[in-house]
Amino acid sequence: MTMKILVVGGGGREHAITRALSRNTETELYAVMARANPGISELCRELLLEKETRIDAISAFALKKSIDYAIIGPEAPLEAGVVDRLEAEGVPCMGPTRAAARLETDKAFCREMMERHGIAGCPRYRVFRTADEAVRFLEGHAGDLAVKPIGLTGGKGVRIMGEHVDRRGAVDYIRSLGSDIVLEERLIGEEFTLQAFTDGTHLVPMPLVQDHKRAYEGDEGPNTGGMGSYSMPDHGLPFITENDQRSALGIMQSAVAAMNEAGTPYRGILYGQFMNTRDGPMVIEFNARFGDPEAMNVLSLLETDLVGIIERSIDGTLSRSRVRFAEKATVCKYIVPEGYPDSPVAGQPISLGPYDPALLYYANVEEREGILSTQSSRTIAFVGLGRTLSEAEEIAELAASGVKGRVRHRRDIGSATLLKKRIDHMKELR
């Protein structure tokens, strides 16, 4: 019997999800997105071009097309309650309800939940409802802090003293936010991402990934949605011990158990963004969906049928033994418009060179009469897979460097030099 699956979202992450779903030949794919993604469009039977938070329109489309399951890509529709509506209409979803998604959408809720349940990895923090209160606290605090808006910011809202801003800049940023601010201790270490499938009880971890948020090579410049990422053939990272990895997964397991206990079961994808410190993993944040670009790393490696994983996540029978990832390295490199992220040059044509055997994922790009043009965010991504990190990096770099137009990418992602810098940093800390 043909399975009808709806993908909500239209970026590179959602193209990776759709491609993974399309490997099951008994599926019929549908998508809702604000702007047509060429890669998703090619794989789907039908599209609804609609803002991804328009819950009424998404629900009506799902019912009209007799959708069996939906999978939600971005965070905004989760916060808007798309899962609540679809499931109320009889469409099971891989994605948390609005209340459960607060793990991502409300940073104050997340920290208070972790503290209340005694979950490890929670940094020291304070929640402030007005800018004046936050500024008074900062001015009386000797050390560096991380300044976070409580709500969603597309991965670009955090300012860290000593890294992004000085003390004066932190005060100015707090005042620009106005209200609803979390101040946290600054964490020193190496970031890593652990994503897991969960049915509300069981967690199935995916390969570890390291993302690169800073806009320019050498980890310079402003934060972005992510310029690229890499993973290793053994699914670990050389600066993360097995004990670190177990600790991170245990923290995520505790968070899922706490949500269950609170009467808001968490089902779907749980993304843990961790800082590996001298004392072990600390939680930077949780996300309630696949990462972007990290989804492209792990889904490019996934050997198990994603449709089956969705079914088991919904019926509560997820099992680690039934999910397999290829034992290869991956390197993902995003092509972005000139000026990204502060003043991206949109509407500019680009042309692709030969990119095989790299995988191409379309993101914020427009296609008209066969011509691709940049938009205001990340344009396309290439993923290289290889037996070693250097092999995967070479494949991704060759593909990325072949793109012509007013675009750029970070050449250093997945490089031996950058990896050594990470390893050396952790050695210094420990």
N, C-alpha and C positions, 0 to 999 in steps of 0.2 A: 504494500500500500504506500502511495506517495505521501511523504510528510511535508506539510507546509510550514515553513519557518520564516518569521519576520525578524529582520535586523533593524534596530533603531539606531541611526547615526550614519554619518557620511564621511568620516575621516580615514586616515591610514589604518588606524586600529580596526575600524569597522570593515575595511577592505580585507584585512587579514582574517577577521572573523568569518566574513562571507566566503573567502577562498577556502578556508578550512572546512566550512559546512558543505561547500560544493563538491568536496571529494566523495561525499556520499551521493551516489547516483540516484537514490530513491527520494531525494529531497527536491522541493520546489521552493525557491527562495524569493522573498519579497523584502522591500526595504523602504524605510521612511527617512528622509534627510532633507535638510534645508536647501542644498544645492546638489545637483547631479554629480556624483563621483563616477568617472568613466570606468574604473575597475569594477565597482559594485554594480553599476548599470549593466555591464556586459554579462554578469553572472546571475542576474535576477530576472524573474518572469515579469514582474511589474514593480513600479516605483510609485511612491507618493512623495512629491516634492512639497514639504511642509515643515515648518519650524518644529524642532524635535521636542518642544515642551507643550505643543498643542495637543493635549491629552484627548479631547473630544474627537479630533480628526483622526488621531492614531487608532483610537478604539474603534471608531466606525470603519476604518479601512481594514483592521484586523478581522472584525466580524463579517464584513462583506466578502472577504477573501477566505473565510473559514480557516484562519490560521490555527495550527496545532500548538506551536510553541513560539515564544518571542525571546530574543536575547538583546539586552540593552547595552549599548556601547558607552555613551558619554554619561557624565555625572548629572548634568542639568535635568534631563528627563526623569532621572531617579528622584531628584529633589522635588520635581513637580508632581510626582506620584503616578507615573505611568504604569508601574508594576501593580499598584493598588487597583487602578482602574481596569487594566487588562485581566487581572486575576478575578476581579469581581464579575467580569463579563465571561468568565470561563476559559480564558487563555492563559495557561501556565507560563511563567517567565523564569528565565535564568537571569536573576538580578534581584537585589533586595527591595523590600517595601520602602516607602518614604521614611518611616520611623527607623528602620534598620540602617538605611543609608546615612543616617545622621553621624555614623562613625566617620564619614568623610565630610558631609555638608555642614557640620557644626563642630568646630574644633574645641569649643568649650565643653560640649557634651562628651566628646571623645576622652578628653583628659579627666573630666570628673568621673566618667564611667570607669576608667582605668584605676583611678585612685580609690574609688568606692569599693571595687572588687579586688584590690590589692594585686593588680596585674603588673608584672615586672616590666621594666623598660620605659617607665613613665618619667620624663624629666621633671624637675621642679618648675612650677608654672604659677601664674596668677591670671585671673580673668577680670577684665575691666569693662564696664559698660559705657564709660565716658573717656574721652581723650585726656581731659584734665587729670583724672585719677591715674591713668597710665603714665603720663608725663611725670607726675609727682613721684611715683614709684621708681621710674627709671632714673630720675635725677638723684634719688637717694640710694641707688644701687651701684656698687663699685665695679662689678664685672660686666662683661658683654652679654647681651640678650638677643634672642630672636623675637622679632615683632611679627605677629600673625593676625590678619583679619579672621574673625570667627567663621565667616561664610566662604563660599566658593570664589576662587580667583583664577581658575584655569591654570594652576600650577605656577603663577607668576607673582603671587601676593606677599611672599615672605621676604623680609629684609633682616639680614643678620649683621649685627654690629661687629666691626673688625673684618668683615668680608664684603658686604654690600654698601654699608653706610657707617659713618662715624657717629659719635654721640649726638652731635647737632642734627645730623641727617636723620637719625632715628626719631628724635623729637619732632622734626618736621613731618616725617612720614606718619607718625601717630596722629598728629593734628590733621593731616590730610584724610585719614580714615574716619576720624570724628567720633566713632563709637564702636562697641563690640570688638574688643581687642584682647588677644592672649599674648602675654609676655612670658617667655620661657628661657631657661638657662641655655647658653650657647653650647652645643655639643661639638666635640672635637674628635675627628676620626675619618673613616671612609664610608661613604654611603653605598647601600646596596638595596636591591628590590627583591622581595620574595612574594610571588603571587601563588594563590592556591584556589582550586575549585572547592566549594563546600556545599553540602546539602543541608546545613544547619546543625549538623553534628560531626560528620566526618570531614577532614581536610585532606586534600590531595595536592602536595606541593609541586610547583613547576621549577624548572631550572632557575638558578639565581642569575640576575641581570644587573649590570651597572649602567645607569643612565648618565647623560651629560647635559646638565641644564644650562650651563653658561654658553653665551652666544658665540664666543670666539675661541680659537685654539689656545691651548695652555690654560684652559678654564678661566678665561678672562671675559669681561663684559657682563651685560645684564642677564638675568634669568630668562629662560624661554620655556616653552612647553616641552622642550627636550630636543636636542640636536642630533641625538643618536645614542646607541647603546650596544653592548656586547655581552656574550655569554661564552662559557668555556665548555670543552667537550665532556668533562666529567660532571657538568651541571652545577659545579661549585664556583668559587672565586679564590684565587691563590692567597688573598689576604683575609679570607674568612675560614676559620677552623670548622671542623665538623661539629664541635661543641657550640660554636657561635650559631651555626645553621640550626641545630636542634633547639637552641634557646629562642631564636626568632620564630620558629614554627610553633613552639610552645606558647609564646606570647599571643600569636594569632589564634591558637586553639582556645586559650583562656578568654580572648575577646569574644569569640563565637559562643562559647559556653555562657559568658556573662549576658550576652544579648538574648540568648535562649531563656535564661533564668529571669530576665526582665520582662519576658512575654513578647519580645520583638525578635523572633527567630531570624537569623541572617543566612540567606541562601544566594548563591551565585558565585561571583569572583571576589575574593578578598585580597587586596594588594597591600602589603606591608612595606612602607619605606623606612628603612632602618639606617641609623648611624652606628657603625661598628667602632666602639670607643675602647679605651684601655681596659674598661671593666666589662666589656661585652656589648651586645646589641641594645640600642635604645630606639624607641619609636619616634621617628620624625612625624609621621602621619600614617593613617590608614586611608586607602581609597576603596570605593565600593564597586570597582569595575577593573577591567584590564587597563594596564598602563599604555600610554602612547608616547614613546615607541616600543616599550617592552613587549607588548602583545605581538609585534611583528617578529621578535626574536623567538618567543616560545611557541607561537602557533606555526611558525615555519619548521619547527622541530617536531611538532606533535604527530605521532604515528597512529594514535587511537582515533576512532571516529568521534568527532566533536558532537555529532547529533546524539550518540549514545551517552556521552558525558552529560549533556543537557538533560536527557531523560532520567538518568540516575541521580542527578543533582535535585531534580524535582520530586522524584519518588523516594528519596532518602536512602539510596543504596550505593552511594559512591564508595569506591574501593581503590586504594593506592595501587594494588596489584593489577588493576585493569586499565591503567593509564600509562602509556609509554611515550617517551620522547627520544628522538634520534641522538646518539652520542656523538654530536658534532659541535663545533664552535659556530657562533653566529656573530656577525657585525652588521649593525643597521646604521646607515648614514642618511640623514635628512637633507634634501635640497631645499633651500629657503630663498625667498626674494631678497634682493639687495635691500639693506636698511632694516631687515627683520631683527629684533621684534619691535623696535620703537617707531620706525617710520618705513614700513615695507612698501616697496614699489610694486603696485598691482597692475594687472592688465598687460603684462609684458610677455611676448611669445617665447617659448623655450623649445628646443629640439633635443631629442634623445639620441645618443650614440648607441652602438652595439652594447648590450648589457648582459647577455647570456654568459655564464650560468647564474648571475645574480637574480634575485626575485624583485620585481617592481611592485610597489604599493602606491596607489594614488591617494593623495590627501586633499589639501585645499587648492584644487586646480580646476580650471574650466577647459572644456574641449568643444571647439566649434569648427565644423568642417575639417576635422582631422588635425587642427592646430591647438596645441596646449598653451594655456596662458596662466601666469601666476595670479594668485589672489592675495589676500592680506595676511595669510598665515603660512605654515609649512606646506610645501608644494607636493613633493613626491619623496619616497624613501626607497632605497635599495638595501636588500639584505643579502650578504654573502654567507654561504655555509661552507665549512671546510673541516678537514681532519684536525687542523690546528687553528689557533687564533690568527696567526700570520697569513694562513691560506684564505681564511674567511675575510680578513681585512683587505687583502689584495684584490679579491673578487669584488667586494663592495666599493673599494676606491676606484678601480678601473671603470666601473659602471657610473659612479657619481661624477668622476672627472670628465666623462664624455658628454655631459649635459651642457648645451650652449644656451646662452641668454643672460639676462641680468639677475643671476642667482649665484649662490655660494654654498659651500658645505664645510664642515670641520673635517679636515684631512687626518687629524690626529686620533680620531676615535678608533679604538681597537689596535692602536700601535703599540709596539713593544716598549717604546719610551714612556708612554703614558701609563702602561700597566706596571712597569718597574717603579715609577713614581708612587703609585698606590701601595705597592708591596713595601717599599722603603719607608713610607709614611707610617704604616702599621707597625713595622719593626721598631721605629723610633718611639712610638707610643707605648709599646709593650716591652 
